[in-house]
Each structure stands twice: as structure tokens, then as C-alpha cells.
Amino acid sequence: MKLGIINGYSASSFDYVKSIGLDFIEVCRNDDNEAADFIAKADSVKTEIKRTGLPIQSVGRWNCISNVGGRLDADKLALQQGLLDAAIKVGSPNFVCGINYDDSVSLYRNLTLAIEFFGKMIEQAKASGSGIKIAAYNCSWGNFVYEPNVWKVVLGELPELMIKYDCSHSCGRGADYLAELSDWGDRIAHMHVKGFVSAGRRGVDDPPAGIDSINWPTVFAILYSRGYDAGLSIEPHSATWRGDSELGKAGVMFTTEYIRRFILR
């Protein structure tokens, strides 16, 4: 397994991640402008990869509202496909994406459109010959392919579709994250490492992993039992633990030291 972090892709971002001894950068794009920026800068990202020896392990697009009335929005799809091309260009082994649910059409139409969308992304990935994997993220932000009942249909139809898994999202929904990991571990291509704390039935914060209530030793025991040997990406998410604050930087270092205890190969 390799340990990296969600970060930017400027020269200073590469230097920072290199300086703290992590293995890779993950790039997450949350809107159209951010996606377009990465596409435009793919060549400079390749330069930074070569300069530092630090790879991009995953490129992702969150909250893209491409399902409009049960049809794929052509412009949104084109931008996602352009971002996938950029991910291929920089040598990322993973591309993470999702698709939103549209209440104006039936569950059947939403599911068939999800299969259509992910199928298009998989075909584009296969045609590139790069070996890049397409993964659905298990977050509900602009995405409904995030839990087992839907995975059974969409991933059942698309055996090459993978999952980007984050225990904290399942915790926030009150789901059994250990059961999901056990049942779907062979379909996980990439993992986020982010903590979760609740009080009663309410989520309180997403602190650094290791200062939280997720059972990380059992998470890793399950990952090893399912043969997982890919990326673990630290996600500084909480407003309390901003990555650029002193507390945030301390949290990243704490998680780095804590999670490395479980990386045995």
C-alpha cells in the first residue's frame, strides 16, 4: 500500500508533499472551473511529476450534475471525459467520479443512466490502453452510486467499475462500514483516510485518522484479507483541522505516523 494526500498540483504542492515523505498526490475537482484548470495544466503537472518523482495516484470529479431529467448533459459529460483524458496524460491509475439522482424520473431510469454513464467512462479508459480504473465514490455529494443496494445493480452490470471508499461517509450515514469493506473489498480501487466522530447519533467532526472513532486496525485487517494493495489518501477535511493551519499540519503528520503502522507491504 502507498500513503498519499489530497492536495493541489502546483510546484509548491509537489514540494510540500515530497517534504513530508508521502508517496503520492490525489487531485479532487469539485466544479467545472477546477476541472478545466487541471485539463489546461496537465502538461505542467507532468513536468512536476518528473521533477519530484511524486506521482498522481488519483484524479476525481465530485458533484458533477450530469443527470438532467434522466439524460446525460452533453457539456458536463464532455468535461468529465476531458478530465479523464488529463488523468490518463499524467499517468494516474485511477479516475473517480459519480452521477447524481434526478427525482423527476424513475429509479429505473436513474439506474440505467448510471450504467450508461459509467459504461462510457470505462470504454474511454479501455480505449486509452493506459490501464486506468474508473471508480465510483461512496459519497452522496452529487452521486447516488454510493451504497450496496445500488452497487449490486450498477457494479453488477459493470464488472470493471470499481469503488473509491471512505469509511467516514458510511459512518455519517449510520451504515456498517466494516461490512461494506468486507463485502466489497475486492472492488475497491482507492481509499480515502479521514476520521469521523459522533456524539449520540449526530456527526461531530471529521478529524485526522487516529484521533477519531473509526476502527482502523479492523479496517486494515479487512483490506489485507481482501488483497487490497493500492492507495491510501489522507483527506484533511474538517474546518477544525484545515490543512494549511498549524493544527491542520500537525494533524496530517499525526495521521501519517499513525497509518504507516498498518502498512506492512
N, C-alpha and C positions, 0 to 999 in steps of 0.2 A: 504494500500500500504506500501511497505518497501523500504527504500533507502539504496543502497549499492554502490560499486565501482568496476570497473575492476582493478585487482591487481594480484600480484603473490600469491604463496601458500606456501612460506617458513614460519617458525615460526615468523620471523621478520615482514613479510607481514601481518600475522594474528594479531600480536600485534599492528601494526600501524593502521589498520582498526578499531580494537577494541578501540584504544586510541582516535580516532576522533569521536566515537559514531555512526558509521554506522552499518547497520543491517546485511550485508552480503558481501561476495566476489563473483565476477564473474571472471571466468578463460577463457581467449581467447587464442587459439593456432593458430599461423599463418604459421607454416610449419611442416614438418614431424618430425623433431627432437624435436620440442616443444611438439607435440602430444605424442611422445614416452616417453618424460620425465614425463609428467603428468601421463601417464599409469603406469610407473615404480614407481611413488611416491604416488599412490593412498592411500596406507595404512598409510603412514606418514601424508597425508592430513587428513585422518580420525582422527588421533591422535590429530592434531591441532584443528580440529572442536570440539572434545570432551574437550580439554584443555581450549579453549576460549569461547565455546558456540556460535561461529560465524559460520553460515552455508555457504556452497557454493550454491548459488542460480541458477547459470547457468554455463555450460561448453560449449564452442563452438570451431569450427574448421573453420577458414577462408582460402580462397584462395587455396582450395584443387582441383587440376586439375585432376578430376577423370573421366571426359567425354573425351575419346580419340577416335576420329573417330566414335562417336555415340555408343560406348560401354563403359561399366564401367571397369576401370582399376582395376584388382583384388587386387593388393597390396595397392592401395590408399583406396579402399573400406574396406579392412581388417583393415587398420589403423583407419579409421573413426569408424568402428564398435568396435574396441578395445577401442577407446576413449569414445564411448557411454557406453561401459561396465564400464569403470573407473568412468564416471559421475554417473552411477547408484550406483556403490560401495560407493561413497562419499555422496550419498543422494541428489544429485542435482535434482530439479524438472523440469529442462529444459535442453535440448541439442539443440544447434544452429548449423546449417550447411547450405551449399549451393551447387550448382552444376554449372559448367562452360558451356558456349555455345561453340560448335565446329562448325566453319564455313565450314568445309569440308562436312557436312551432312545437310539435310534439316531441316527447322523449325519443321516439324512434328516429325522427329527423335529426335531432341533435346528435344522436349516436352515430348515425350513418354519415353525417358530415364530419364528425371527428375522425372516423375511419378514413374518409376521403382525404381530409387534410393531412393526417399523419402519413397516409399512404403516399401522397405526393412528396412529402419531405423525405421519406425513406427511399423512394425511387430516385430522387435527385442525389441523395447521398451515395446510393449504389452506383449510379452512373459516373460519379466522380472517380471511382476506383480508389478513394482515399482510406476507406475503412472506417470513416467517421460514423458514430452511432447517434441515432435520434432518440431522445428521451423525453417523456412527459414529466413535468414537475408535479410533486404531490402537494402543491399549494393551491388554494381556491381563488387566488387573485387572477381574475380573467381566465379561469380554467375550471373545467368540471371533471377532467380525467385525473382525479387525484386520490381515488379510494377504491378498495377491492371490488365493489359491485360494478363499477364502471370498467375497471381494469379487466374483469372477466370477459366483458364484451369486446372492448376495443383492442386490448392486448391479445385477447383470444383470437381475434380476427387477423391481427398483425403480429406474427411471431417475432419479427425483427424489431419491434418497438420496445424500448427499454424505459426505465424509470429513473428519474433523479429524486433521491429520497432525502427527506429532512424530518427527523423524529419530532422536532418541535411543532410542526404543523399538525401532525396526528395528535400530539398531546393537547394542543389547543382546541381540537375538536372533540376531545374526550375519547378518541379511538385507542385501540390497543396497538401501539407502535411495535412492540416486540412480536406480536402475532403477525403483523404486516411484514416485518422484516423476515420472519421465518418462512411465511407462505410465499413471498415474492422475491426472496433474496437472489434467486438466480436470474431475475430480470432487472436488477439494479446495476446501472452503468456508472453512477456518480453519486457521492454523498455530500450533503452539507453538514457541517459540525456547528451546531448552535444550541445553546441551552434553553431550558424552559422551567419556569417556576410558577406554581399556582398556590392560591390560598383558598381553601374550601373548593368551590367549583369554578373559581374565577382565575384566569391567567393574570399574573402579576408583572412578569418581565421575561425577556429573552437574554439572560446574562451569558457570559462566556461558559462554554462547556467545561464542566468540572466544578463550577460554582452554581449548581442547579440540581434539579431533581430527576433528570434522565438517568437511567441505569446504564451508564456507559460500559462497564465491564461485560454486562449481558449482551448489549448491542454488539460488541466486538466478538464475543463468543459465537453469536449467531452468524455474523458476517463471515468469520472463518469457516464455520460449518457449511456455509453455502458457497464457499470458494471465492469470496469477494477479494479482489486484489487490484483495486483501482484507486481513484482519487478521493481524498477526504478534504473538503474545502471549508476552512474556517469562515464563518459569516458574522462579522461584527454588526449586529442588528439593532440592539437596544439603544434608546435615547440616553440611557444612563451610562452606557459603555461605548460611546462614539469612538470609532477607530482612530480619529485624529486628536482626541483628548489624551491627557496623561493617563487617566483611568482606563480609557479605551486601549491605549498601547500596552498598559500593564496587563489588561485582560487578554489581549492577543498572546502575549508572552506566557501567561499562565496556562492558557488553553494549549499552546504549542508544547509546553513541557508536559502537561497532563496527558494529552492524546498520544504523544510519542511513546508513552509507556506501553501502549497497546499495539504498537506497530512492530510486529515480530518478523516480518519479511518484506 
